[in-house]
Amino acid sequence: MRKVKIHITLKEGVLDPQGKAVQNSLRSLEYDNVNEVRVGKYMEVMMEDTADIEKQIDRMCDQLLANPVIEDYSYTIEEVV
């Protein structure tokens, strides 16, 4: 069994209104040193180990989990004992 940790973020240059709202809220709480906030997604997927697990993860991200037009993704695979 493998645990796949997937991080999805907006591509550079894509506006992030949710991140901007968080940044403004932090500044209103007097965290004036916060220059930028980008909001993303994090998922954990438990999968059976197969020879093509990385190909399967890439397909899942491209087809459903991420929007490849505006989002990038990265992942790590851990063995579950």
Buried (B, 14 or more C-beta within 10 A) or exposed (E): EBEBEBBBBBEEEEEBEEBBEBBEEBBEEEEEEEEEBBBBEEBEBEBEEEEEBEEBBEEBBEEEBBBEEEBBBEBEBEEEE
